[in-house]
Amino acid sequence: MKPKILILHATGSNRDREAAWACELAGGLPEIVHINQLAAGERRLGDYQMLVLPGGFSYGDDLGAGKLWAVALRHRLADDLAAFVEAGRPVLGICNGFQALVKAGLLPGDSAGNSAQTATLTRNDSAQFECRWVYLQPQPESPCIFTQDLTDPIYCPVAHGEGKFVTGDAAMLAGLEARGGVALRYVNAEGHPAGYPWNPNGSEANIAGVCNPAGTILGLMPHPEDHLIPPQHPQFHRQQHGLVGLPLFQNGVRYAANL
């Protein structure tokens, strides 16, 4: 049975179809559902095996990137979302979806299940919108179900103005590192952590993606859904290919199918 995947749409989201296609290629049955449909009871979150929060500019990014979407998650879907996460069903937040998960307190999360916000995604160090291709290195010590057994880097674009991941303090960052909460890091073409432009926003410790302690929730700023097949590689016409983002979605869909 193919797992049903809810692609959560909020006013201003614009990467829904790309996320849905990624999940379809990975073997899932995606459906794009507006958050108002869930709040009105037209759809039930519990009827799906996986949840994806795609990128875009939800609610125009008023009050900060992803902030109003986070408020909606906490106050309109809190109980259903908590039950979904408690059941171990995978959740993926990409770019604006990542921002919403962080500001809703679902990421990075802690083993005690506290929902307070402990990190943020703030303005890029470059003080400008960054749109460029980057390399992401999966971290083998992470429990993240989306990156399990992935050793090759993922090559995909970023497109954001507020993507700098920052924790509350040095101790919090150390704790995140110690539990394997860093799932993906920005690296250069040789696979080594490096500064700008390889780290396009100045994120602490080159962090590109983080997971919760259970490894079932992943958030990342780059867009793996933009490089799923070889012709999407920016140098495909020069016979360059590989390092696609599809395996990340395949891992999530496979995990959801086995629940």
Phi, psi and omega in degrees: 000132176282132181288144176278132185237125179267118173265105188280121180256136170235154179306121182106342175296143182219012179244020184299311185294322178296318178294320179296319180294321178300316180292326177293314177299330181281354176107010181259176177244089184279150172220128177276121184232129177286144180302330178293330177294322176292315181297328181274355180084010178288334174226154179242126179302324182294349179275358183245154182260348181209148181234134177234128172255108186277180181276176180140208181226067185305129181054031178068013184056027173298142182068012180113152184300121176078357187293313182290326175296320177299318178298318179296320179297317185287326189251342179253333184235014191306308185293314180295320181291320178298318179294322179298313180293319180298328179285355178080018179281138187289144178230133180233125176242126183244125176056252180300327176294324175296314178302319180294318180295321179293315184282347172272354178086007180279339176226144357290342181075171174213168185294341180276353178079017179293145184250011179288146177289127183239359179210176176208171173237115189238187187301140177301145177301331181286350181059030177211163176291129182254123176229100184201163178271140183225164175254134178243128179254116174298141183261116187296337182276356182279142176278004185304124182288337181285332184253006181302131176066011175271121181248329180283147174297160172253132180250117184201168183271158166249156177203086184201157175251344181229076184238008182282113180278126183224131175269172183295323180197177183297323180295322179294319177296317179298320178294321177297315179296317186296325182269006179076024182288345175275113183265330183218140175235149171287133176225168176272184184297339178270359178089017182248142175304137183210165180277198181301139007269359182296319168264099194285348187232350181089019180305142176305137174053028179058032183284122178254334181206143180230157178233164175282170182302327180283345180081008185265348177244124177236135172233138178212149180280320181292172187245084178295339179289352179267358176219084183250332183229155185308317182297347178279350177296132184297342179246026181300323181291350176251024176066024174262138181199177179101177179062038181285162180269357184302320181303330178297317178290323179298320177298315180296316180293320179297319179296316180297325181291337183264003180287000000 
